[in-house]
Amino acid sequence: MSVSVKRIGAILAAAVLALTPLIGCGANTGTNSAVNTVVDEVPKQTVVRDTTTPDGALMARLDALIAGDFSGLPGFDQTQLEQLSIGKEQIQGIVSAFFGKNTYNVSSVTAVNDEQAQVHILGKSVNMSKFLPVFMGAYMAKYTEYAVNNDIENVENQTVVRDAMITIITDTAKEKQASAQLKDVSATISMKKNGNTWDVDTTDNTNANQLVELVMGSTQEELVQGVKNLLGSFSTTS
């Protein structure tokens, strides 16, 4: 069972790592001015975002992230997933199962200058640092049942086993997300104009931590510890 269980750890880690293209780093010394209030209450599944505005561009990225659609995100490396032989629909299913309950609204936009702006986001996210242990308990029970019933160590076509594990991950996450409590989250994200569109400002050091907490419902430190605990639980089963 050890090889398959460790492979699941890699799949889950890939799902988490796939969210990182949104995050930038650096420093910002701009001064705020002129505040415009924007309210976005349309369900995220039906929204067409205006990426020529800082808030629209940011919301478009958040929409793509929680839907597991990373192809349009700057910096996304498809080879991270290809190395694990995970299909696009499979990774979308995993990410949507874990993060699909998250919702975000723009509360205000502050213009710094013609090229920079700060977007204040309010939302609700599942706290991944607390959700992962709940998920793992349910997943391991289902995985063990599948492994015993199908004698997976002797299955010649390991693609069948991998696909079955991905299905178990997705179904278990959806099941546990139904009762997962949402945490109130907020962030002020610096945006920078890039031609006719806007991007997350990679020179603002605070963006990274705020975006992690916005999407993951937990701080970067809590998330790292949660992933370490998760992968550690795999090694104890080997």
C-alpha positions as CSV (number, residue, x, y, z in Angstrom):
1,M,0.0,0.0,0.0
2,S,2.9,2.4,0.7
3,V,3.7,3.4,-3.0
4,S,0.1,4.3,-3.7
5,V,-0.4,6.2,-0.5
6,K,2.7,8.2,-1.0
7,R,1.6,9.0,-4.6
8,I,-1.7,10.4,-3.2
9,G,0.5,12.7,-1.0
10,A,2.1,14.0,-4.2
11,I,-1.2,14.5,-5.9
12,L,-2.6,16.5,-3.0
13,A,0.6,18.5,-2.7
14,A,0.4,19.3,-6.4
15,A,-3.2,20.5,-6.0
16,V,-2.0,22.9,-3.3
17,L,1.1,24.0,-5.2
18,A,-0.9,24.6,-8.3
19,L,-2.5,27.6,-6.5
20,T,0.8,29.5,-6.1
21,P,1.0,31.2,-9.5
22,L,-1.3,34.0,-8.2
23,I,1.2,35.0,-5.5
24,G,3.8,37.7,-5.9
25,C,6.6,39.0,-3.7
26,G,8.6,42.2,-3.2
27,A,7.9,45.7,-1.6
28,N,5.6,48.6,-2.3
29,T,6.0,52.2,-1.1
30,G,3.0,53.9,-2.8
31,T,0.6,56.2,-1.1
32,N,-3.2,55.6,-1.2
33,S,-5.8,58.0,-2.6
34,A,-9.3,58.2,-4.2
35,V,-11.4,55.3,-3.0
36,N,-14.2,53.7,-5.2
37,T,-16.6,51.2,-3.7
38,V,-17.4,48.1,-5.8
39,V,-19.8,45.4,-4.9
40,D,-19.7,42.0,-6.7
41,E,-22.6,39.8,-5.7
42,V,-23.1,37.8,-8.9
43,P,-22.4,34.1,-8.4
44,K,-18.8,33.3,-9.5
45,Q,-19.9,30.6,-11.9
46,T,-21.6,33.1,-14.2
47,V,-19.4,36.2,-13.9
48,V,-17.4,37.5,-16.9
49,R,-14.7,39.7,-15.3
50,D,-13.4,42.9,-16.8
51,T,-9.6,42.4,-16.6
52,T,-9.0,46.0,-17.7
53,T,-9.9,47.0,-14.1
54,P,-7.8,46.0,-11.1
55,D,-10.7,44.4,-9.2
56,G,-11.9,42.5,-12.2
57,A,-8.4,41.2,-13.0
58,L,-8.0,40.0,-9.4
59,M,-11.4,38.4,-9.2
60,A,-10.8,36.6,-12.5
61,R,-7.7,35.0,-11.0
62,L,-9.5,34.0,-7.8
63,D,-12.3,32.5,-10.0
64,A,-9.8,30.5,-11.9
65,L,-7.9,29.3,-8.9
66,I,-10.9,27.9,-7.0
67,A,-12.2,26.3,-10.2
68,G,-8.9,24.6,-10.8
69,D,-8.4,26.3,-14.1
70,F,-4.7,27.3,-14.0
71,S,-4.0,27.5,-17.8
72,G,-4.5,31.3,-17.9
73,L,-2.5,32.1,-14.8
74,P,0.9,33.7,-15.4
75,G,3.7,31.5,-14.1
76,F,1.7,28.3,-14.1
77,D,3.9,25.3,-15.1
78,Q,1.9,22.5,-16.6
79,T,4.9,20.1,-16.3
80,Q,4.2,20.0,-12.5
81,L,1.1,18.1,-13.2
82,E,2.3,16.2,-16.3
83,Q,5.0,14.6,-14.2
84,L,2.3,13.1,-12.1
85,S,0.2,12.1,-15.2
86,I,-2.8,14.0,-13.9
87,G,-5.3,15.1,-16.4
88,K,-6.7,18.6,-16.6
89,E,-10.2,17.5,-15.7
90,Q,-8.9,15.5,-12.8
91,I,-7.0,18.4,-11.2
92,Q,-9.9,20.7,-11.7
93,G,-12.1,18.1,-9.9
94,I,-9.7,17.9,-7.0
95,V,-9.2,21.6,-6.6
96,S,-12.9,22.4,-7.0
97,A,-13.7,19.7,-4.4
98,F,-11.4,21.4,-1.9
99,F,-12.0,25.0,-2.6
100,G,-15.3,25.2,-4.4
101,K,-17.2,26.6,-1.4
102,N,-14.9,29.6,-1.2
103,T,-16.6,32.9,-2.1
104,Y,-15.1,36.4,-2.6
105,N,-16.4,39.9,-3.1
106,V,-14.7,43.2,-3.8
107,S,-15.5,45.7,-1.1
108,S,-13.4,48.7,-2.4
109,V,-10.7,49.8,-4.8
110,T,-8.1,52.4,-3.8
111,A,-6.2,54.1,-6.6
112,V,-2.5,54.7,-5.8
113,N,-1.7,56.2,-9.1
114,D,-2.6,55.6,-12.8
115,E,-0.5,52.4,-12.8
116,Q,-1.2,51.0,-9.3
117,A,-4.2,50.2,-7.2
118,Q,-5.2,48.3,-4.0
119,V,-8.2,46.0,-4.1
120,H,-9.8,45.1,-0.8
121,I,-11.4,41.6,-0.8
122,L,-13.9,40.1,1.7
123,G,-14.8,36.4,1.5
124,K,-15.4,33.1,3.1
125,S,-12.9,30.2,2.8
126,V,-12.7,26.7,4.2
127,N,-9.8,26.6,6.8
128,M,-7.5,24.1,5.1
129,S,-5.3,23.6,8.2
130,K,-8.4,22.3,10.0
131,F,-10.1,20.6,7.0
132,L,-7.1,18.4,6.0
133,P,-7.2,16.2,9.1
134,V,-10.9,15.7,8.8
135,F,-10.5,14.9,5.1
136,M,-7.6,12.5,5.8
137,G,-9.5,10.4,8.3
138,A,-12.4,9.8,5.9
139,Y,-10.1,9.3,2.9
140,M,-7.9,6.7,4.6
141,A,-11.0,4.6,5.6
142,K,-12.3,4.7,2.0
143,Y,-8.8,4.1,0.5
144,T,-8.2,1.1,2.8
145,E,-11.5,-0.5,1.8
146,Y,-10.7,0.0,-1.9
147,A,-7.1,-1.4,-1.5
148,V,-8.3,-4.5,0.3
149,N,-11.2,-5.2,-2.0
150,N,-9.1,-4.7,-5.2
151,D,-5.7,-6.1,-4.1
152,I,-4.0,-3.1,-5.6
153,E,-0.5,-4.3,-5.1
154,N,-1.1,-6.9,-7.7
155,V,-3.0,-4.8,-10.2
156,E,-0.9,-4.6,-13.5
157,N,-2.5,-1.4,-14.8
158,Q,-1.5,1.1,-12.1
159,T,-3.3,3.9,-14.1
160,V,-6.5,2.3,-13.0
161,V,-5.4,2.4,-9.4
162,R,-4.3,6.1,-9.7
163,D,-7.6,7.1,-11.3
164,A,-9.5,5.3,-8.6
165,M,-7.5,7.1,-5.9
166,I,-8.2,10.5,-7.5
167,T,-11.9,9.7,-7.6
168,I,-11.8,8.8,-3.9
169,I,-10.0,12.0,-3.1
170,T,-12.5,14.1,-5.0
171,D,-15.6,12.4,-3.7
172,T,-14.3,12.4,-0.1
173,A,-13.4,16.1,-0.3
174,K,-16.9,17.0,-1.7
175,E,-18.5,14.9,1.0
176,K,-16.6,16.6,3.9
177,Q,-16.8,20.1,2.3
178,A,-20.6,19.9,2.6
179,S,-20.4,20.3,6.4
180,A,-17.2,22.3,6.6
181,Q,-17.4,25.6,8.3
182,L,-16.4,28.7,6.4
183,K,-14.0,31.3,7.9
184,D,-14.3,35.0,7.3
185,V,-11.3,36.2,5.4
186,S,-10.1,39.5,4.0
187,A,-7.1,40.9,2.1
188,T,-5.9,44.1,0.5
189,I,-4.0,43.1,-2.6
190,S,-1.8,45.5,-4.6
191,M,-2.4,45.4,-8.4
192,K,-0.2,46.9,-11.1
193,K,-1.3,47.9,-14.6
194,N,0.3,45.8,-17.4
195,G,-0.8,47.2,-20.8
196,N,-4.5,47.0,-21.0
197,T,-4.9,44.6,-18.1
198,W,-3.9,44.4,-14.5
199,D,-1.7,41.9,-12.6
200,V,-1.0,41.2,-9.0
201,D,1.9,43.5,-8.1
202,T,5.0,41.3,-7.8
203,T,6.9,44.0,-6.0
204,D,4.5,44.0,-3.0
205,N,5.8,41.7,-0.3
206,T,2.5,41.5,1.6
207,N,0.6,40.0,-1.3
208,A,1.9,36.5,-0.9
209,N,0.8,35.9,2.7
210,Q,-2.6,37.7,2.2
211,L,-3.4,35.6,-0.9
212,V,-2.5,32.4,0.8
213,E,-4.8,33.2,3.7
214,L,-7.6,34.4,1.4
215,V,-7.6,31.2,-0.7
216,M,-6.6,28.6,2.0
217,G,-8.5,30.1,5.0
218,S,-5.3,29.8,7.0
219,T,-1.9,31.5,7.3
220,Q,1.1,30.4,5.3
221,E,2.6,29.0,8.4
222,E,-0.5,27.1,9.3
223,L,-0.8,25.7,5.8
224,V,2.9,24.6,5.7
225,Q,2.4,22.8,9.0
226,G,-0.8,21.2,7.8
227,V,0.9,19.9,4.6
228,K,3.8,18.6,6.6
229,N,1.4,16.8,9.0
230,L,-0.5,15.4,6.0
231,L,2.6,14.1,4.2
232,G,3.9,12.8,7.6
233,S,0.7,10.7,8.0
234,F,1.5,9.1,4.6
235,S,5.0,8.0,5.7
236,T,3.7,6.4,8.9
237,T,1.5,4.1,6.7
238,S,4.4,2.9,4.6
